[in-house]
Amino acid sequence: MNKKILIVDDEKNIRLLLTEELTDEGYDVIAAENGAVALQKISEEKPDLITLDIKMPGEDGLSILRKIRETDYNLPVIICSAYSVYKSDFSAVAADHYVVKSSNFDELKNKVNEILSQED
């Protein structure tokens, strides 16, 4: 059975690109456009890993990360943000990895593969 990844990003194009990239890697991918939808999908879909944007309308990614950690501390989360300044934010430390968005998704795919291969 393929591992399931939840992509949480408010930008539709990023969700589509990441879905395509990670599907090509052999993962089942679901997506959420905001934190509220993400929390619902986590409950319903039980993903094996989450990629999480920080800057989103409404509740930001760091707030969602805290909620994820309260319910499932061991669920791997990769923060995927265009803003490297958050790398030093204490709240971001709760994530398993922090990847700065770019047009090249190799770093993100490598982190996803690394984390999910450890779970086998």
C-alpha positions as CSV (number, residue, x, y, z in Angstrom):
1,M,0.0,0.0,0.0
2,N,1.3,3.4,-0.9
3,K,2.1,6.0,1.8
4,K,-0.3,8.9,2.0
5,I,0.9,12.5,2.0
6,L,-1.3,15.5,2.9
7,I,-0.2,18.8,1.3
8,V,-1.4,21.9,3.1
9,D,-0.9,25.1,1.1
10,D,-3.2,28.0,0.3
11,E,-1.7,28.4,-3.2
12,K,-3.5,26.2,-5.7
13,N,-0.6,26.0,-8.1
14,I,1.8,24.8,-5.3
15,R,-0.8,22.2,-4.3
16,L,-1.0,21.0,-7.9
17,L,2.7,20.9,-8.5
18,L,3.5,19.1,-5.2
19,T,0.6,16.6,-5.9
20,E,2.1,15.9,-9.3
21,E,5.7,15.6,-8.0
22,L,4.9,13.4,-5.1
23,T,2.4,11.2,-7.1
24,D,5.3,10.6,-9.6
25,E,7.3,9.4,-6.6
26,G,4.6,6.7,-6.0
27,Y,2.8,8.3,-3.1
28,D,-1.0,8.8,-2.6
29,V,-1.5,12.6,-2.3
30,I,-4.3,14.5,-0.8
31,A,-4.4,18.3,-0.5
32,A,-5.9,21.0,1.7
33,E,-6.1,24.7,1.1
34,N,-6.2,25.8,4.7
35,G,-5.7,24.6,8.3
36,A,-9.3,23.8,9.0
37,V,-9.5,21.5,6.0
38,A,-6.2,20.0,6.9
39,L,-7.3,19.1,10.4
40,Q,-10.4,17.5,9.0
41,K,-8.4,15.5,6.4
42,I,-5.9,14.4,9.0
43,S,-8.8,12.9,11.0
44,E,-10.5,11.3,8.0
45,E,-7.6,10.3,5.8
46,K,-4.9,9.4,8.3
47,P,-1.9,10.6,6.2
48,D,1.6,9.2,6.8
49,L,3.2,12.6,6.4
50,I,2.2,16.2,6.1
51,T,3.8,19.1,4.2
52,L,2.7,22.3,5.8
53,D,2.9,25.9,4.5
54,I,3.3,28.6,7.2
55,K,1.8,31.8,5.7
56,M,-1.9,31.0,5.0
57,P,-5.1,33.1,5.4
58,G,-6.8,32.5,8.7
59,E,-4.9,30.1,10.9
60,D,-1.2,29.9,10.1
61,G,0.8,26.8,9.7
62,L,2.6,27.1,13.0
63,S,-0.8,27.1,14.8
64,I,-1.9,24.1,12.8
65,L,1.4,22.3,13.6
66,R,0.7,22.8,17.4
67,K,-2.7,21.3,16.9
68,I,-1.3,18.3,15.0
69,R,1.3,17.7,17.7
70,E,-1.4,17.8,20.4
71,T,-3.4,15.0,18.7
72,D,-0.6,12.9,17.1
73,Y,2.9,13.8,18.2
74,N,4.6,11.2,16.0
75,L,2.9,12.2,12.7
76,P,5.8,13.5,10.5
77,V,5.4,17.1,9.4
78,I,7.6,19.0,7.0
79,I,7.2,22.7,6.9
80,C,7.5,23.9,3.3
81,S,7.6,27.7,3.3
82,A,8.9,30.4,1.0
83,Y,10.1,32.2,4.1
84,S,13.4,31.0,5.5
85,V,13.1,33.5,8.4
86,Y,10.7,31.0,10.1
87,K,13.4,28.4,10.3
88,S,14.6,30.1,13.5
89,D,11.1,30.4,15.0
90,F,10.8,28.3,18.1
91,S,7.4,27.0,17.0
92,A,8.8,25.6,13.8
93,V,11.2,23.4,15.8
94,A,8.3,21.1,16.4
95,A,8.4,20.1,12.7
96,D,10.5,17.2,11.6
97,H,12.1,19.2,8.8
98,Y,11.9,22.7,7.3
99,V,12.3,23.1,3.5
100,V,12.3,26.5,1.8
101,K,10.1,26.5,-1.3
102,S,11.8,26.7,-4.6
103,S,11.1,25.8,-8.2
104,N,13.1,22.6,-7.6
105,F,11.3,20.1,-5.4
106,D,14.3,17.7,-5.0
107,E,15.0,18.7,-1.4
108,L,11.4,18.2,-0.4
109,K,11.1,14.9,-2.2
110,N,14.4,13.7,-0.6
111,K,13.1,14.6,2.9
112,V,9.8,12.9,2.2
113,N,11.5,9.7,1.0
114,E,13.9,9.8,3.9
115,I,11.2,10.1,6.5
116,L,8.8,7.6,5.0
117,S,11.5,5.0,4.3
118,Q,12.4,5.1,8.1
119,E,8.8,4.1,8.9
120,D,9.0,0.8,6.9
